[in-house]
Amino acid sequence: MTEPPDPTSVWSPLPSAAPAPQTIPEPLRRPRRSRTVTILDIVGAVLGWIALIAAAGMAVFYSFFFVMITDSCFGPTVCDEDRVGDGMFIVWGGALLALVTTMVGTVVCAAKGRLVFYWPLIGLAIAIVGFHFGVTTAESGGPQH
């Protein structure tokens, strides 16, 4: 014979199914950073931003001198002045891309509580690459002998 169900047990819609114990996992928490790491992160980010703004500003300032590439373009010398202008725009675009990328990355990482010191370094690399391609493009528009 079957025994009568225990009245103290938990009711379940199926008599043979016992409720499975539910365990809710603890949310994974990132360990707190020490105060020293936080201060170094802020100092590194500020110094990186200063270096990025200085480098991007110098690159844009230097690009205004690209027009001197065409100073010797007269007579039989052939030049492509449009390439010089393109080189200037490439430098400006690289500097702008570096600043915007760094700003977005820094804000997003700071909002999530992550380290931010490396974003100005990434922006500096973008600015340098943009400057390199801009100079190369501008030089290709100079005198063709």
URUR-V332022 format. One record per helix or strand. SS is the DSSP state (H for helix, E for strand). FROM is the first residue (numbers start at 1). LEN is the number of residues. If there is no record, write none. Layout:
# URUR-V332022
ss=SS from=FROM len=LEN
ss=SS from=FROM len=LEN
This chain:
# URUR-V332022
ss=H from=35 len=36
ss=E from=78 len=1
ss=H from=81 len=32
ss=H from=119 len=22
ss=E from=144 len=1
